[in-house]
């Protein structure tokens, strides 16, 4: 992979331009390895396809898309990398996600696909890539629903699709770590409210999900039948939790369902000491929708400005990236910012190392050799839990009413037993 004559001077010019554009967040070394790839002078750009739910109930996962994609396009342009990003909206519809992925592959001729927005989006996109033999990198879904709901298994790996995130075992671990904090005493009775979708069904699985872990740790579980998404009545679940004396509520649901559930729970007199909801409570908009009743609601934290990682693409720290988003949009940072950014870190790294970035097979060969420090932590496949999965760190936190900041709530890390490198921001507190 030798450089062409004149590359060194071109590299210096582009490096100076990039530093001037991005400022102190970048170093000269950031793009030092950009130019040796033999395809850089190719007549056609390499194309990355990106699918996300820009509209519909899962739209909060894509709230930072415009900011991140614009940022990455500018970085690629300044680095003189001939890479094009083609964006498609899944509309929070799995069939639509599959259709637009097929279009990306067959019509737009992308040679790499990235996606990161829960199993409802990740799985159909990954399936289309597997079917059409184009490499895909996905994230923002526990690895179990991504593997098992797609018919995979540890001894039945996929060829073209790879994933990085945490697993249910990690989420259960950080939840139990949080619930066991001595300053919040409970009767260890848990009410579980799960949707009937791949993500929540994995959480509620009697063999691999939360139920066996709770039983092993001495918790009693009240587990009503799973509800259909966008339901308007949670009275049956609420009555079961009240009758059973549940002092802890947990679940996995999309933001609109949580707003309905929590509003009805408060109206019907359900007053748990802890409420931990995955997925819905990732986003400040979901928390703000229930007003002050959201104080001390808890959730998983898979990225925040306090994570001690930097971008391999821009050199920014997590705090700098979150601050740049707020300056650009006047909106509060949200967890998907880091992971959407990291998808393009990984994709760019793959294409830079590829022998032919327009060739899916060459990109797959580069993908499996990934070993990259990103803004969400290190990413390298090969260590498990399966061939196609790499894991990233996870902690847990609570939403607290802001004490004078620009936004109504702040997400505070309160338990980091599985990832001590992530600093704590406070102690676990009971719901008011």
C-alpha positions as CSV (number, residue, x, y, z in Angstrom):
1,X,0.0,0.0,0.0
2,X,2.7,2.5,-1.0
3,X,2.0,6.2,-1.5
4,X,2.0,7.8,-4.9
5,X,4.6,10.5,-5.8
6,X,3.6,13.9,-4.5
7,X,1.4,12.4,-1.7
8,X,3.5,13.8,1.1
9,X,3.0,17.4,0.1
10,X,-0.7,16.9,-0.5
11,X,-0.9,15.3,2.9
12,X,0.7,18.4,4.6
13,X,-1.6,20.8,2.8
14,X,-4.8,18.8,3.7
15,X,-3.6,18.4,7.3
16,X,-3.1,22.1,7.8
17,X,-6.5,22.8,6.3
18,X,-8.1,20.3,8.6
19,X,-6.4,21.7,11.8
20,X,-7.5,25.2,10.8
21,X,-11.1,24.0,10.4
22,X,-11.6,22.0,13.5
23,X,-9.2,23.8,15.9
24,X,-7.8,22.5,19.1
25,X,-9.8,19.3,19.1
26,X,-7.7,17.8,16.3
27,X,-4.0,16.9,16.2
28,X,-1.7,16.5,13.2
29,X,-1.6,12.8,13.8
30,X,-5.4,12.4,13.4
31,X,-5.2,11.9,9.6
32,X,-1.6,11.0,9.3
33,X,-2.6,7.5,8.0
34,X,-5.3,8.8,5.7
35,X,-3.6,8.8,2.3
36,X,-1.7,5.6,1.7
37,X,-4.8,3.7,0.6
38,X,-4.4,2.9,-3.2
39,X,-8.0,3.8,-4.0
40,X,-7.8,7.4,-2.8
41,X,-7.3,8.7,-6.4
42,X,-10.1,6.5,-7.7
43,X,-12.5,8.1,-10.2
44,X,-15.6,7.1,-8.2
45,X,-16.1,7.6,-4.4
46,X,-16.6,4.7,-2.0
47,X,-20.1,4.8,-0.7
48,X,-21.3,4.2,2.9
49,X,-25.0,3.5,3.3
50,X,-26.5,4.7,6.6
51,X,-30.1,3.7,7.7
52,X,-31.8,5.3,10.7
53,X,-35.3,6.0,12.0
54,X,-35.5,9.7,11.3
55,X,-39.3,9.7,11.7
56,X,-41.7,7.7,13.8
57,X,-41.6,6.5,17.4
58,X,-37.8,5.7,17.3
59,X,-36.9,9.1,15.9
60,X,-35.0,10.1,19.1
61,X,-32.3,7.5,18.1
62,X,-31.7,9.7,15.0
63,X,-32.0,13.1,16.6
64,X,-28.3,13.8,16.1
65,X,-28.0,12.4,12.6
66,X,-27.9,15.7,10.7
67,X,-25.3,17.1,13.0
68,X,-23.1,14.0,12.9
69,X,-23.4,13.3,9.2
70,X,-22.6,16.9,8.3
71,X,-19.6,16.9,10.7
72,X,-18.2,13.7,9.2
73,X,-18.8,14.8,5.6
74,X,-16.8,18.0,6.3
75,X,-14.0,16.0,7.9
76,X,-13.8,13.6,4.9
77,X,-13.8,16.5,2.5
78,X,-11.0,18.3,4.4
79,X,-9.0,15.0,4.5
80,X,-9.5,14.6,0.7
81,X,-11.0,11.2,1.3
82,X,-13.3,10.2,-1.6
83,X,-16.1,8.7,0.6
84,X,-19.8,9.5,0.1
85,X,-22.4,8.9,2.7
86,X,-25.9,8.0,1.5
87,X,-28.6,8.4,4.2
88,X,-32.0,6.6,4.3
89,X,-34.9,6.9,6.7
90,X,-36.4,3.7,7.9
91,X,-39.5,5.6,9.2
92,X,-39.4,3.3,12.3
93,X,-40.7,0.5,10.2
94,X,-38.8,-2.8,9.8
95,X,-40.1,-3.5,6.3
96,X,-39.1,0.0,5.2
97,X,-35.7,-0.5,6.8
98,X,-35.2,-3.6,4.7
99,X,-36.4,-1.9,1.5
100,X,-34.2,1.1,1.8
101,X,-31.2,-1.1,2.6
102,X,-31.9,-3.1,-0.6
103,X,-32.0,0.2,-2.5
104,X,-28.7,1.3,-1.0
105,X,-27.0,-1.9,-2.2
106,X,-28.7,-2.5,-5.5
107,X,-29.3,1.1,-6.7
108,X,-26.9,3.3,-4.9
109,X,-24.1,0.6,-5.1
110,X,-22.8,1.2,-1.6
111,X,-19.9,-1.0,-0.6
112,X,-20.5,-0.8,3.2
113,X,-23.6,-0.2,5.4
114,X,-23.8,1.2,8.9
115,X,-26.8,1.3,11.2
116,X,-27.4,1.9,14.9
117,X,-31.0,2.2,16.2
118,X,-32.4,-0.7,18.2
119,X,-33.3,-4.2,16.8
120,X,-36.3,-2.9,14.9
121,X,-33.8,-1.1,12.6
122,X,-30.6,-3.0,13.0
123,X,-32.0,-6.5,12.3
124,X,-33.7,-5.9,8.9
125,X,-30.8,-3.8,7.7
126,X,-28.3,-6.5,8.7
127,X,-30.4,-9.2,7.1
128,X,-30.5,-7.4,3.8
129,X,-26.7,-6.9,3.9
130,X,-26.2,-10.6,4.7
131,X,-28.5,-11.6,1.8
132,X,-26.8,-9.3,-0.7
133,X,-23.3,-9.9,0.5
134,X,-22.3,-6.4,1.5
135,X,-20.6,-5.8,4.8
136,X,-22.6,-4.1,7.6
137,X,-21.6,-2.7,10.9
138,X,-24.4,-2.2,13.4
139,X,-24.7,-0.9,17.0
140,X,-27.2,0.4,19.6
141,X,-28.9,-3.0,20.3
142,X,-28.0,-5.6,22.9
143,X,-26.2,-8.3,21.0
144,X,-28.6,-11.1,21.9
145,X,-31.6,-9.8,19.9
146,X,-29.3,-8.9,17.1
147,X,-27.9,-12.5,17.0
148,X,-30.7,-14.8,18.1
149,X,-33.7,-13.0,16.5
150,X,-31.9,-13.2,13.2
151,X,-31.4,-17.0,13.4
152,X,-27.7,-16.8,14.5
153,X,-25.9,-18.5,17.3
154,X,-22.4,-18.7,18.7
155,X,-21.7,-21.8,16.6
156,X,-23.6,-20.3,13.6
157,X,-21.9,-17.0,12.8
158,X,-22.9,-14.5,10.1
159,X,-20.5,-13.8,7.3
160,X,-21.2,-10.2,6.3
161,X,-22.7,-8.5,9.3
162,X,-20.8,-7.4,12.5
163,X,-22.1,-5.7,15.6
164,X,-20.7,-3.8,18.6
165,X,-22.5,-2.8,21.8
166,X,-23.1,-4.5,25.1
167,X,-25.2,-7.5,26.0
168,X,-28.1,-8.3,28.3
169,X,-25.7,-9.8,30.7
170,X,-24.0,-6.4,31.0
171,X,-27.2,-4.5,31.3
172,X,-28.6,-6.9,33.9
173,X,-25.3,-6.6,35.8
174,X,-25.3,-2.8,35.9
175,X,-29.1,-2.8,36.9
176,X,-28.5,-5.2,39.8
177,X,-25.5,-3.1,40.8
178,X,-27.7,0.0,40.9
179,X,-30.5,-1.7,42.7
180,X,-28.2,-3.1,45.4
181,X,-26.9,0.3,46.5
182,X,-27.4,0.4,50.3
183,X,-29.0,3.9,50.4
184,X,-32.1,2.6,48.7
185,X,-33.8,-0.3,50.5
186,X,-36.6,-2.3,48.8
187,X,-38.5,-5.5,49.3
188,X,-36.9,-6.9,46.2
189,X,-40.3,-7.3,44.4
190,X,-39.9,-6.3,40.7
191,X,-42.7,-5.6,38.3
192,X,-41.6,-6.0,34.6
193,X,-43.4,-4.3,31.8
194,X,-42.2,-5.4,28.4
195,X,-43.3,-4.8,24.9
196,X,-43.9,-7.6,22.4
197,X,-40.9,-6.9,20.2
198,X,-37.5,-8.5,19.6
199,X,-35.7,-6.2,22.1
200,X,-38.1,-6.5,25.0
201,X,-38.7,-10.2,24.3
202,X,-35.0,-10.8,24.7
203,X,-35.1,-8.9,28.0
204,X,-38.0,-11.0,29.3
205,X,-36.7,-14.3,28.0
206,X,-37.0,-17.0,30.7
207,X,-33.6,-18.6,29.9
208,X,-31.3,-15.8,28.8
209,X,-33.0,-12.6,29.9
210,X,-33.8,-10.8,33.2
211,X,-36.0,-13.4,34.9
212,X,-33.3,-16.0,35.7
213,X,-30.9,-13.3,36.8
214,X,-33.4,-11.8,39.2
215,X,-34.3,-15.2,40.7
216,X,-30.6,-16.0,41.2
217,X,-30.2,-12.7,43.1
218,X,-33.2,-13.2,45.4
219,X,-35.7,-11.0,43.6
220,X,-39.4,-11.9,43.1
221,X,-40.6,-11.0,39.6
222,X,-44.1,-10.0,38.6
223,X,-44.1,-10.5,34.8
224,X,-47.5,-9.9,33.0
225,X,-47.9,-10.8,29.3
226,X,-46.0,-8.5,27.0
227,X,-48.0,-5.6,25.5
228,X,-48.3,-4.5,21.9
229,X,-46.4,-1.3,21.1
230,X,-48.3,2.0,21.1
231,X,-51.0,0.6,23.5
232,X,-53.1,3.2,25.3
233,X,-53.9,1.2,28.5
234,X,-51.5,-0.3,31.1
235,X,-54.1,-0.8,33.8
236,X,-53.7,-4.6,33.9
237,X,-49.9,-4.3,34.4
238,X,-50.3,-1.5,37.0
239,X,-52.9,-3.5,39.0
240,X,-50.7,-6.5,39.0
241,X,-47.7,-4.5,40.3
242,X,-49.8,-2.9,43.0
243,X,-51.4,-6.1,44.1
244,X,-48.0,-7.8,44.3
245,X,-46.4,-5.0,46.3
246,X,-43.7,-4.2,43.7
247,X,-41.2,-1.6,44.9
248,X,-39.1,-1.8,41.7
249,X,-40.5,-1.4,38.2
250,X,-38.5,-2.2,35.1
251,X,-39.1,-2.6,31.4
252,X,-38.1,-2.0,27.9
253,X,-40.3,0.1,25.6
254,X,-40.2,2.9,23.1
255,X,-40.6,6.5,24.4
256,X,-44.3,7.0,23.6
257,X,-45.2,3.8,25.5
258,X,-43.2,4.9,28.6
259,X,-45.0,8.3,28.7
260,X,-48.4,6.5,28.6
261,X,-47.3,3.9,31.2
262,X,-45.8,6.3,33.7
263,X,-48.6,8.8,33.5
264,X,-51.2,6.1,34.1
265,X,-49.0,4.6,36.9
266,X,-48.9,7.9,38.8
267,X,-52.7,8.4,38.2
268,X,-53.5,5.0,39.6
269,X,-51.3,5.3,42.7
270,X,-48.4,3.1,41.8
271,X,-45.4,4.5,43.8
272,X,-42.3,2.3,43.4
273,X,-39.0,3.3,45.0
274,X,-37.1,2.5,41.8
275,X,-38.1,2.6,38.2
276,X,-35.5,1.5,35.7
277,X,-36.6,1.6,32.0
278,X,-34.2,0.7,29.2
279,X,-34.6,2.2,25.7
280,X,-37.2,4.9,26.4
281,X,-35.3,6.7,29.2
282,X,-32.2,7.1,27.1
283,X,-33.5,10.4,25.8
284,X,-34.0,13.8,27.6
285,X,-37.1,14.4,25.5
286,X,-38.7,11.3,26.9
287,X,-37.9,12.3,30.4
288,X,-39.2,15.8,30.0
289,X,-42.5,14.5,28.6
290,X,-43.6,13.3,32.1
291,X,-42.5,16.5,33.9
292,X,-41.2,16.5,37.5
293,X,-42.5,12.9,37.9
294,X,-39.4,11.8,36.0
295,X,-37.0,12.8,38.8
296,X,-34.7,9.8,39.7
297,X,-36.0,7.6,37.0
298,X,-33.1,5.3,36.0
299,X,-31.7,3.7,32.9
300,X,-28.6,2.3,31.3
301,X,-25.9,4.7,30.2
302,X,-23.9,3.6,27.2
303,X,-22.4,7.0,26.4
304,X,-22.2,10.4,28.0
305,X,-19.9,13.4,27.9
306,X,-18.1,12.0,30.9
307,X,-16.9,8.9,29.1
308,X,-13.0,9.0,28.9
309,X,-12.7,8.3,25.2
310,X,-11.7,10.3,22.1
311,X,-12.8,10.2,18.4
312,X,-10.3,8.6,16.0
313,X,-11.8,10.7,13.3
314,X,-11.9,14.2,14.8
315,X,-9.7,13.9,17.9
316,X,-12.6,15.3,20.0
317,X,-13.3,14.0,23.5
318,X,-16.7,12.8,24.5
319,X,-17.3,16.1,26.3
320,X,-16.2,18.2,23.3
321,X,-18.4,16.3,20.9
322,X,-21.4,16.7,23.2
323,X,-20.7,20.4,23.6
324,X,-20.3,20.9,19.8
325,X,-23.8,19.3,19.3
326,X,-25.3,21.6,21.9
327,X,-23.7,24.7,20.3
328,X,-24.8,23.7,16.9
329,X,-28.4,22.7,17.7
330,X,-29.2,24.3,21.1
331,X,-30.3,20.9,22.2
332,X,-29.2,18.7,25.1
333,X,-26.7,15.9,24.3
334,X,-28.2,12.5,23.8
335,X,-26.6,9.0,24.1
336,X,-26.8,8.1,20.4
337,X,-24.5,11.0,19.5
338,X,-21.4,9.0,20.5
339,X,-22.5,5.8,18.8
340,X,-23.6,7.4,15.5
341,X,-20.3,9.2,15.4
342,X,-18.5,5.9,16.2
343,X,-20.2,4.2,13.3
344,X,-18.5,6.6,10.9
345,X,-15.2,6.2,12.8
346,X,-15.3,2.5,12.2
347,X,-16.6,2.8,8.6
348,X,-13.8,5.3,7.7
349,X,-11.2,3.2,9.3
350,X,-12.4,0.1,7.3
351,X,-12.3,2.0,4.0
352,X,-8.9,3.5,4.7
353,X,-7.5,0.0,5.3
354,X,-9.3,-1.7,2.5
355,X,-7.4,-2.9,-0.6
356,X,-10.4,-1.6,-2.7
357,X,-13.0,0.5,-0.9
358,X,-15.5,0.0,-3.8
359,X,-15.3,-3.8,-3.3
360,X,-17.5,-5.3,-0.6
361,X,-15.3,-8.3,-0.2
362,X,-12.2,-6.2,0.3
363,X,-14.1,-4.1,2.8
364,X,-15.2,-7.3,4.7
365,X,-11.6,-8.3,4.9
366,X,-10.7,-5.0,6.5
367,X,-13.7,-5.0,8.8
368,X,-12.8,-8.3,10.5
369,X,-9.3,-6.9,11.3
370,X,-10.6,-3.7,13.0
371,X,-8.8,-2.7,16.1
372,X,-9.8,0.9,16.8
373,X,-10.0,3.3,19.7
374,X,-13.2,5.3,19.3
375,X,-15.3,7.8,21.2
376,X,-17.3,4.9,22.7
377,X,-14.3,2.9,23.6
378,X,-12.1,0.2,21.9
379,X,-13.7,-1.8,19.1
380,X,-12.2,-5.1,17.9
381,X,-13.9,-8.2,16.8
382,X,-12.5,-11.6,17.7
383,X,-12.8,-11.7,21.5
384,X,-16.5,-12.7,21.7
385,X,-19.1,-13.3,23.0
386,X,-19.5,-14.4,19.3
387,X,-17.4,-14.0,16.2
388,X,-19.6,-11.2,15.0
389,X,-19.9,-9.2,18.2
390,X,-17.6,-6.8,20.1
391,X,-18.6,-5.3,23.4
392,X,-18.4,-1.7,24.7
393,X,-18.6,-0.5,28.3
394,X,-21.9,0.2,30.2
395,X,-22.9,1.9,33.4
396,X,-26.2,3.0,34.9
397,X,-27.6,6.4,35.8
398,X,-30.6,8.5,37.1
399,X,-32.2,11.5,35.6
400,X,-32.1,14.4,38.1
401,X,-33.9,17.7,38.0
402,X,-31.2,20.3,37.0
403,X,-29.9,22.6,39.7
404,X,-29.6,25.6,37.5
405,X,-28.2,24.2,34.2
406,X,-29.6,25.1,30.8
407,X,-31.7,21.9,30.6
408,X,-34.5,20.5,32.8
409,X,-32.8,17.2,33.6
410,X,-29.3,15.9,33.9
411,X,-28.3,12.2,33.6
412,X,-26.0,11.2,36.5
413,X,-24.0,8.0,36.5
414,X,-24.7,6.3,39.9
415,X,-23.3,2.8,39.4
416,X,-20.2,1.7,37.5
417,X,-19.4,-1.7,38.8
418,X,-18.8,-3.2,35.4
419,X,-16.9,-0.2,34.0
420,X,-14.9,1.5,36.8
421,X,-13.1,3.6,34.2
422,X,-16.4,5.6,33.8
423,X,-16.5,8.1,36.6
424,X,-19.5,8.3,39.0
425,X,-21.5,11.5,39.2
426,X,-23.5,10.8,42.3
427,X,-25.2,8.2,44.5
428,X,-28.5,6.2,43.8
429,X,-31.6,7.9,45.2
430,X,-35.2,6.7,45.6
431,X,-38.1,8.0,43.6
432,X,-40.0,10.8,45.3
